């Protein structure tokens, strides 16, 4: 019978299994330091008004472009001819607002039509 090999030892600085590719020197972060680093990341990624405006503008341009380019004039064959810039802007703005604030609107309608019962 063959002798059983000892299971590999976990390095003292890393609590991961030996197959983990982490470096023991970098794995010596304490729980408090790790929690602090996650808190710093979440604070730096908080949405701001500029981020919300940029997201709305991207949604607007997406829906504006899709709506204006998807219709073709039956007479001249030019894309966007029957739509017009005003119609495309109206539809783009509506759907961009719905994408960004749709959950809030849905919650307002739900509370209005189905109030919470005590």
N, C-alpha and C positions, 0 to 999 in steps of 0.2 A: 504494500500500500504506500502510495506517495505521501510525503509529508505535506501538510497543508501550509500554504504560505500565509504569513501574517497580513491582515488587512493594512493597506497604506495608512499612515498616520496623517492627521490633519495638522497643518502648520499652526504654530501657536498664535500667529497674528490673524489668521483667516479661519472663519468658522464654516467655510464652504467645503464640499468634498474635494478630494485630491484631483479630480478631473476638472475642477474649476480653473480657467485660465488666468485668474486674477493674480496679481503680484502681491506677496505677503506684506511688503512695505506699504502698498497703497490701501490694503484692506484693514489697516489698524485704526480706522476712524471709529470713534466711540458713537454710541447711540445719540447723544446730545448734539455732537457735531453733525451727524447725518440729518437729524431733524432740523437743525438750523439751516443746513444747505438746502433742504427741500422747502423750507419757509421762505428763504431768499428767492428761490426760483419761482414760487407761486406769486410772490409779491411783485416780481419783475414782469410776470406774464399777465397781470391783471388788465382787463380791457379798459381802454380810455375812450374818450369821446372821439379822438382822431381815428382810433382803430375801428370804432363802430361806423364812423362816417366812411372810412375806406371800404369796409365790408359792404355797406349799403351801395356805394358807388360801383363796386364790382358787380353786385347783383343787378343794379340798374342797367349797366352797360351790357351785361349778358342777356337780359330779357329784351332790352331795346334792340340789340343786334339780331337776336333770333327772330323776333316778331317782324322787324322791318325787312330782313333778308329772306324770310320764308314765304312772302307773298310776291307773286309775279303778275304784272299787268297783262290782262288778256289781249290788249290792243297793241301796245308797243313792245312788250316782252321785257321791260326793265324791272329789276327787282326793287321793291319798296315803293313803286309808283302809286298803287291804290291805297297804301297805308298812310303815308304822309308822316312828317317828323312829329307833329303834335300827337297823333294817335299812337305812334310808337313810344313817345315819351310818357304818355298817360298809362299805357299798358306796362311799360318798363317800371315806372314808379310804383304802380299798384302792386305788381308781383314782387318787386324788391322789398317793399314795406311788408308784404305778407310773409316773405321769407325771413325777414329780420324780426318782425314783431308778431308773427302768426300765433305763437304759443300764448302770448299775453292776450290777444284778441279772443282766442278760443277759450281761455280761462274766464274772461269777462262774460262771454255768452253763456258758458256753462253755469256760472254763479247766478246769472240773471234768470235763466230758464229753469234751472234745477237748484234752488237754494238749499243750503245745508239744513237738515232737520235737527232740532235739538234733542 
